[in-house]
Amino acid sequence: ALPDRLTAISDGARTGDAAALARASATLAGTSAQLGHPEIAALCRAIAQDARRGLLAHELVVELRTIAGA
């Protein structure tokens, strides 16, 4: 699911779809937390929080992709 979620997050940020970005980030945050990846979960939560405020945190998306190895 990681590649699909990363793609959804990147697409949401690229297209300016804050709602899609928030959904995909929140989903990956939950999954990552359950699977023991706290750094990815924390980044995803931060991206989702910004997206809910209408902010597209491109730099956090880049950092997420780097940490996730994508």
N, C-alpha and C positions, 0 to 999 in steps of 0.2 A: 504494500500500500504506500510505502514511502515515495517511490517515484511519482505515483499518481498525485499524491497530496502535494509534493513539491511543485509539480507542474501546475496544479490548481492555484497554489499560493503565488507562484510566479506570474501566471496568467492574470490573476486578480489584480496584482500590483501593476503589471504592464498595461492593462486595459483600464485601470482606474475603477474597478468594480470592488468597492470597499466591503460590500455585504458578502460577496463571494470570498474575498480575502479573509474576512473575519471568520466565516464558516470553516473554510479549509484549515486555517491556522488553529482554531479552537479544537477541531477534530484531531489534528496531528499532535497538538499539545496533550490531549487526553491519552491518546495511544502511546505517545512517547513516555509519558509519566508512568503508565502501567507497565511498560516494557523496560523501565529502568534507564531512561535516557533523559536525565534532568536538565541538561544544558539545552537540548533541542526543545524540550517542553517549555522551559523558561522563555526562550526566544519566540516560540510560537504564541505563547500567552501575551508577550509584549506586542507582537505584530497584530494579534487579534484585538487587543485593547486599543491600539492606535487606530485600527481600521474602523472600530465601532465609533470612534470620534471623527471619522472621516479623513484620517491621515493615512497616507500610503507610505509605510516605512521601508522604502527601497533599500536603504543601507542594512536594515535588519534582515531583509529577504536575502540579500547577497551573503551576509554572515551565516544565515541558516543554511544556504546551499553549500557554503564552504565547509561548515561543521558536519553536515550530513554527507559530505563527499560527493555532491552532485555537480 
